Amino acid sequence: MLLILLFGLALSFGNDALRWLESDAPSKSVGSTSDGTLVNAKRLPSRGENFRTYSNLGSLIGRTCVHGKVRDAMLSAFAAMSADFPDTEFTYGETAWCWGGGRLRPHRTHQNGLSVDFMVPVLDESGAPANYPARPWTKIGYALEFDASGHADALRIDFDALANHLLALDEAAEDAGIRIRRVIFAPELRRQLFETDAGKKVRTRIKFMPGKAWVRHDEHYHVDFAL
């Protein structure tokens, strides 16, 4: 029973406890997102006012570290979203290994702390913001399948929140001294994204990967930053 209790505590609070042990030295991203390393990685908080990790275990074992400037931009963007989307909870996915970066299987990128996956914000059948179902039976959220209209069972993608989040990220990145290099999102879903008021701005300000990626990006949008 004690072991179960200790494991539960570690799962709930371990990642945030480890954040206090991090070095204050600035991060250094070496190489590229597909062939690189990360020095002085920074852990993301497991949760905040309007965001959470895709997996407490994933964060605890070190699959959600980033360059310090990326962390600053992410947290600033989440804070900015709380005003206009107070009921929307954002879920971030995998980023990079805390232990020096490098290959983070099964991803082909995510190696130097400049790549971040964000699960799509979703609405329920009534049109109200819903929590993204990052659960073991959905492969921690990565196994959800959204059709070309943006629906997955009783959920649908909140394209307006997604577009506004990308704009907030773009502004926060600039403030942090970095920029968004590209976004990867399923081509068949971009039309609905670009049709929103915020999406029209996204289309002119942010570069998207042309064509399809090696794996379909429908349940999450992948953001690569550049220093």
N, C-alpha and C positions, 0 to 999 in steps of 0.2 A: 504493500500500500504506500509506504514511504517513497519507494522508487517511482511509483506512478505519479505521486504528488510532485516530486522533484522534476520529473520529466515534463509535467504540465506547466510548472512554473518556468522552466527553461524555454519551453515552446512559446509561452505567452510573453515573457519579458527578456529572454536571453539576448536577442538581437539588439534591443535597445540598451541593455546593460553593456554589451560589448562596444557600443558606440562611445561610451565614456572612456574606454581604454585606447581609443584611436590616437595616433600621433597627430599633432597639430601641423606637421610638415605639409606643404602643398603637394597636391597630387601631380603625377606626371604620366601622361599617356604616351606610350612608345609604340611606334609602328602604326599599323592601320587597324580598323575595326575587324578585319578578317585575318590579320597576321600581326598581333601585337601583344603588349603586356601593360599592366597598370601598377604604378608605384604609388604607395601611400593612398590606397583606396579608401573611400569614405562610404560607410554604411548608410542606407536610407532608413528613416524611422519606419517602424512597422505599421504605424497608424498615425493619423492626424485628424483634424476637425472634419475634413471632407475627403480623406483618402486612406487607403490601406494597402498592404502588401497582398499579392496574390496567394502567398503561402507563408505562414509563420515559420514552418520548417525550412522552406527554401531560403528565407532571409537568415535564419539562425545558422545554417551551414555555409552561408557565404555566397549565395547566388544573386544577390541584389546590391552590389557595390558599384559605385560610379566615381568619376573624376569629381573633385570637390566643387568645381564650377558648374558641373551638370546638376549636382545635388542642389546647389543654391538656386539655379534656374527652375528646377522642378518644384521646389518648395514655394518659391515666389509665385509661380504660375498657379499652384493649387490655392494659395491664399487669395490671389486675384479672382479666381473662379467662385469663391464663396459668396461674393456679393450678389452676382446675377444668377447663380445656380446654387442657392443655399441647400437645396434638398438632394443634390446630385453627389453621390459618392464615387470617387475615381479609384480605380484599382490599377496599380502598376504591376508589371510582370517582371520577367527576368532582365538582368542588366549585364553584370560581369562578376567573375570570381573575385572575392575579397583578397584571395591569397595570390596576388601577383597577376591577375587577369589570365590571359591565354584561352585555350579552347574551352568553351562552355557548351558541351554537347546537350542537345542535338543541333544547336545553332551553328551557322557558318560564320557569323560575325560575333559581336558581343565580347571582343577580346581585350579592348584597351580602355574600357570604362566610358566610352562615348556613345554607346548604343543602349536604348531603353525601349522596352515593350510596354504599351499601355493597353489594357483591356478596354473594349469599346464601352462607353456609357450606355445604359439601356433603360427603356421604359417598359412598364407592364401593360396589360391589356387596356387599362383605363387611361393610359397616357401619363401616369405618374412615374417619377424616377424610381428605379428598382436597383437593388444590390446585385452586382455581377456575381453569378454563381461559380466562383472559383472553388470547386470541390474535388475530392479525389476521383469521383465518378465522371467528372468532366476533364480529367487530366489537369487538374488545378486551373481550369478555365480555358486551356488551349485546345480542347476537343470540341467546343461548341461550334456548330455549323450554322452560319447565317446565310440565307438564300440571297438571290440577286436583289430582292426588295428590302433586305435588311432585317428579316424576321427569323427567329429561331424559337419555335414553339410559341409560348405566350409572351416572349420578349421581342422587342424591336430596338434597333440601334437609334440612339438619340443623336442624330446627325448635327443638330444645332449645338448641343453641348460639346460634341467632338470638335467641330469647327472652331468654336470659341476657345476651347482648350488649346488647340494648335496656335491660335493667335496669341493667347496668353503666354505660351511657351516661347514663341518667337520673340515677344517683347522682353520676357524675363531673361532669355538667353543673351540678348543684346546688352541688357543691364549688367549681366554677369561677365561680359567680355568674351562671349562665345557666339556661335550662330547655329541654326539648324542647317545641316548639310543636305539632308533629304529625308523624306517620309516614305515608308512602304505601306501601302494599303491596297486592298483588292480593287483592280480596275473597274469591275462591274458595280462597285459601291461608291466610287468617287463621284459619279454624276449626281447622286442625291446629296452628297456632301457639298459639292460646289453649287448646288441650287439654293442652299440656305444663304441668308444675308451675310453671315460671317464667312461662309464657304466661298463666296465670291471674292472676298479679300484674301482668303487662304490661297486660292488658285493663282493670284498674281504675286503673292509674297513668298510662297514656300514651294520648293522643288519636290516633286514626287518621282519616285523611281518609275521610268516608263515600262510598260508591259507588265508581265507577271513575274513574281519571285519564284524561287524553286519550291516554296510551299505557300499555299494560299493564306493571305493575311486578311481574314474577314472578321475574326473574333478579337483581333488586336491590331493596333497600328504601331509600327516600328519607327522610331525616330533616331536618326544618326546626327550627332552634334559634331561641330568642328571647332577647334581652338583658334 
